[in-house]
Amino acid sequence: MPSISISPNISIDDSEIELSSIRAQGSGGQNVNKVASAIHLRFNIMASSLPDQVKIRLMNIQDQRLSNEGVLVIKAQEFRQLEKNKAAAVERLVTLIRANLFVAKKRRPTKPSKAAKKRRLENKKRHAQIKAMRKKLQ
């Protein structure tokens, strides 16, 4: 069975992804009403073989493509060929999973140093002097 590689130690099986072809929206001439070239990719996060931490992170993302049951639906219709749309949908899924593999570091707030504060105040004074010299004499 072919599988899709997410990272060196994580991959998902093709059977975990459900692909269905649909008719694309928008303009396309006579061809648009006859050919189903767009793709709906359905991926059930909780039933997948992903690690539990990744599943939890994916379930917590705020994305309109994710249903309450944990099914991610990706629609690809930017190309006229079915195969290109399939590849685009799978690539979007891989990108989304890769973005949620690791937890982002929490930002620790820092304060400017004394030297930085001093430089800022000196620059403000210098700028104020330049502006004061532009005033008309009375």
Buried (B, 14 or more C-beta within 10 A) or exposed (E): EEEBEBEEEBEBEEEBBEBEBEEBEEEBEEEBEEBEBBBBBBBBBEEBEBEEEBBEBBBEEEEEBBEEEBBBBBBBBEBBEBEBBBBBBBEBBBEBBEEBBEEEEEEEEEEEEEEEEEEEEEEEEEEEEEEEEEEEEE
